[in-house]
Amino acid sequence: MADLKLTLVVACALIDADKRVLIAQRPEGKALAGLWEFPGGKLEPGERPEQSLIRELHEELGITVAEPCLAPLTFASYAYETFHLLMPLYICRRWEGLVTAREGQTLAWVRANKLRDYPMPPADIPLIPHLIDLLM
């Protein structure tokens, strides 16, 4: 088996006052287009995961998140065909600003026990039970 490049991506389960989780549909033209995922993205060189997530949430959704409002919940480790993904999942219940789709993505607020109704990348699926345990 060939060595796969390790790719570190950070994701966030934004949780609203009604205990719903925000997911975003990957737009056309991107890898895995049409699938639903938790907001986040790749770390840039020299970034800590929390810094990356704060940057990504601002870029993608127009919200401001303070680092103390990010709590690590779990992580995904998944071997895709051309790389191995390591993805910590944080939860966040407090942010400033209105959640807005700034990159052409469709957004949905979903109850944790309904997340399986949305097609997701294989790496995201094992994260769902942790959110169900937390929120249901």
C-alpha positions, 0 to 999 in steps of 0.5 A, a space after each residue: 500500500 502506498 503511503 498516503 499524504 496526511 491532510 489536516 482539515 478542521 470542522 465545526 458543528 455550529 449549534 443553535 439555541 434549538 440544538 440544531 447543527 449547521 451543515 453546508 452543501 458543497 457547491 458545484 465545481 468542488 470535489 464531492 460537490 452536492 454532499 453535505 458537510 460541517 463548515 471548516 477547511 484546511 489549515 494554512 502553514 503555521 496555523 493552529 486548528 482553532 485559528 484555522 477554524 475561526 478564519 474559515 468560519 468567517 470566510 465561509 459564513 461571515 461569523 466571528 468566533 472567539 477561540 474559547 467558544 470552540 470545544 473539541 468533540 471528536 475527530 475523523 480519520 479516513 483514508 480516501 484514495 489519494 490522501 488520508 484525512 485527519 479532521 478534528 470536529 469542534 462544537 460552537 454554541 456562541 458566535 457573533 453575526 448572522 450565518 450567511 452562505 458566502 461561498 455559494 453553498 446551501 446551508 441547513 440547520 438540522 437536528 442531530 438525529 436527522 443528519 443521516 438524511 443528508 448525503 455526506 462525505 465518508 469521513 463525516 459520517 462517523 461524526 454523527 453519533 457523537 453529535 446525537 449523543 451530545 444533543 439528543 
